[in-house]
């Protein structure tokens, strides 16, 4: 049986994601496929300390990557995370 990437995501990956991991991944996708933690926090209306650990978990799961770029918000530089 062949699955395309959307079928794999919805049938295999998404059911294993819960809570904030799913929220963060969906926020990145809703924000155009890439976003900083600052932008994700604004989008979700959550403080950074509530979501700051999720990108690392999503990277380990192979769902997002560090784009290698940074973006400045309020004088602080944030990594731009990209959904894959």
C-alpha positions, -999 to +999 in steps of 0.1 A: +000+000+000+014+034-010+008+065+010+014+100-001+029+124+025-005+139+035-020+104+041+010+094+062+008+126+082-030+123+089-030+085+095+004+079+112+019+111+125-009+133+137-025+107+159+007+104+179+009+142+185-008+156+215-013+188+233+013+215+227+034+196+201+003+194+178-005+231+185+030+242+177+032+221+145-002+233+133+007+269+142+039+267+120+018+254+091-009+281+096+018+307+096+030+298+061+052+268+069+078+286+089+078+307+120+098+318+151+088+308+186+078+344+192+054+343+162+040+309+174+034+323+209+015+353+195-005+330+172-014+306+200-017+334+226+006+314+249+037+326+267+070+314+253+078+292+284+047+271+276+059+262+241+097+266+241+104+229+244+082+218+216+104+226+186+131+203+199+106+175+203+092+181+168+128+181+153+135+147+169+103+134+154+114+147+119+085+171+115+103+204+116+138+217+110+159+247+120+160+268+089+194+282+098+179+316+098+171+340+126+146+368+129+146+396+154+116+404+177+119+431+203+157+431+202+160+393+206+169+369+178+148+338+173+153+307+152+130+303+123+115+268+124+103+252+092+077+224+088+088+196+065 
